[in-house]
């Protein structure tokens, strides 16, 4: 029994790595079950917006969270472009606006959307609480130009956008506590609907905001991304990772069980010896 | 297919970039085996690049457009038409932060800190109280509407269908969890008697929450590994490695 407690951690690393790698090599695909209500709520909310409505997509994460949040961003952009919605991207995280460029450069042309007319990247501004608060007064006042240096009044996508009253939905894709800031300062103060796409680590912290309807919906980690990709019938990177995710979880569960069996077995043996 | 097409059109610079990404990924992974100089090198380069990126970004996104262009519109290339000297005040406060490097004058840095703390406390406290306490308290109690049956008003019982029974159960569970968990953190009385029972139940709720948190953390970490494996297989190996070594 005690041998179970002395498994070299490198054995676990190798097995987890194999569990993630093999499904890709074997081209194994596992479809997630029915989408979570929190994911479907985001999809339904965007699906019911009239053509021409503007949604704001906040890229509040860096490259470290790309595997979870980038597929979400791509899926939401695709959905919005197919619904003829205007997509206004910005970032409260220093590296977020570069990641927004990547997503828009891929999804925009593929979905027939044009930069400046259907979508725009306004870039990063420091001091996120002040940025969120001030956009309630004037969005062009905070972001006077996009990342290419074009004044926003010359961009058709920004026509008629003054403040949050012209935004149908804010989706915060976040790897830190920015959804709480959007809820506190944009939703509570200016009554604009807010949804969030978050890393799985943050999920337990933000489900209460979804339960209280302060968030209209919540995408949770890679699973949320995969669910959204299936909802828009465009399985992509999120969906591809679900087989690896499921098998890796099974391996981890086996190790948790083995660890507990080893621990309780060793404890019992010590008691008997005494 | 689109991704494959994009990879086939890579420039030399992009290919070098992909190889560097792959090399650094493997260098960081090498720590899983044991600490080693290759890992240390990758770590130091990462820290240096992050710091450099941060400095450049703050210069271009904050110092230039929010301070210097407003003071000297002639260097803004048309972005600012007239000077705005009010920005001298936040600029001076920002400079005072740098006095922390000089022990004789570091007390001056308390002024900008006091300004920032005061501003964010004033803006934040009402909003956070509303969002995190009042709204959450309301959301905790609101599901109890599902219990408008005999338990509260003596009006018609909770619907017999499974959904409303579950809603009622969830409402009671939620309220029990909140009260018991709060009672665990009430330290002004000894945890004996009723308080002992509720705080003990509170511990169980906390354990469930920690378990859910741990499960989500595992999911997040595995997702990061999946992201790296996807990069190594799809972008790096299929995009550059196979071509380099003459495969299909």
Contacts between the chains, C-beta under 8 A, distances in Angstrom:
chain1	res1	chain2	res2	distance
A	10	B	32	6.9
A	10	B	33	6.3
A	13	B	32	4.9
A	16	B	222	7.5
A	16	B	225	7.1
A	17	B	225	7.3
A	17	B	229	7.8
A	20	B	222	6.9
A	20	B	225	5.3
A	20	B	226	5.6
A	20	B	229	5.2
A	21	B	229	5.7
A	21	B	233	7.8
A	24	B	229	6.4
A	24	B	230	7.2
A	24	B	233	5.4
A	25	B	233	7.8
A	64	B	224	7.4
A	65	B	224	8.0
A	66	B	227	6.1
A	67	B	223	5.1
A	67	B	224	5.5
A	67	B	226	5.9
A	67	B	227	2.3
A	67	B	228	7.5
A	67	B	230	7.2
A	68	B	220	6.6
A	68	B	223	4.8
A	68	B	224	7.6
A	68	B	227	7.5
A	94	B	53	7.4
A	94	B	54	6.7
A	94	B	57	5.0
A	94	B	61	7.8
A	95	B	53	7.7
A	106	B	2	7.5
A	106	B	6	8.0
A	110	B	2	6.5
A	123	B	61	7.5
A	124	B	57	7.2
A	124	B	61	5.7
A	125	B	61	6.7
A	126	B	58	6.8
A	126	B	61	6.1
A	126	B	62	4.9
A	129	B	120	6.3
A	129	B	123	6.6
A	129	B	124	6.9
A	133	B	123	6.4
A	144	B	79	7.8
A	145	B	79	7.3
A	149	B	79	7.9
A	180	B	128	7.9
A	180	B	131	7.1
A	180	B	132	7.3
A	183	B	131	5.1
A	184	B	124	7.4
A	184	B	127	4.0
A	184	B	128	5.4
A	184	B	130	7.2
A	184	B	131	4.0
A	184	B	132	7.3
A	185	B	123	7.7
A	185	B	127	5.5
A	187	B	131	7.5
A	188	B	127	5.9
A	188	B	130	5.0
A	188	B	131	4.9
A	188	B	135	7.3
A	189	B	127	6.3
A	199	B	220	5.1
A	199	B	223	7.8
A	200	B	216	4.3
A	200	B	217	7.1
A	200	B	219	4.2
A	200	B	220	3.8
A	200	B	223	6.6
A	201	B	213	8.0
A	201	B	216	6.0
A	201	B	217	5.1
A	201	B	220	4.3
A	202	B	216	7.9
A	203	B	212	7.9
A	203	B	216	4.5
A	204	B	209	6.3
A	204	B	212	5.2
A	204	B	213	4.7
A	204	B	216	6.1
A	208	B	136	6.0
A	208	B	139	7.3
A	211	B	139	5.9
A	212	B	135	5.4
A	212	B	136	5.7
A	212	B	138	7.2
A	212	B	139	3.2
A	213	B	139	7.1
A	214	B	131	6.5
A	214	B	135	5.8
A	214	B	139	8.0
A	220	B	216	7.5
A	221	B	216	7.1
A	221	B	219	5.5
A	221	B	220	5.7
A	221	B	223	5.8
A	222	B	219	7.1
A	222	B	223	4.1
A	222	B	226	6.8
A	223	B	219	6.9
A	237	B	230	6.4
A	240	B	230	6.9
A	241	B	223	6.8
A	241	B	226	4.2
A	241	B	227	7.5
A	241	B	230	6.7
A	244	B	222	7.5
A	244	B	226	5.0
A	244	B	229	7.1
A	245	B	219	6.9
A	245	B	222	5.8
A	245	B	223	6.8
A	245	B	226	6.4
A	248	B	222	4.6
A	248	B	225	7.5
A	248	B	226	7.9
A	249	B	218	7.1
A	249	B	219	7.3
A	249	B	222	7.0
A	252	B	218	5.9
A	252	B	222	7.8
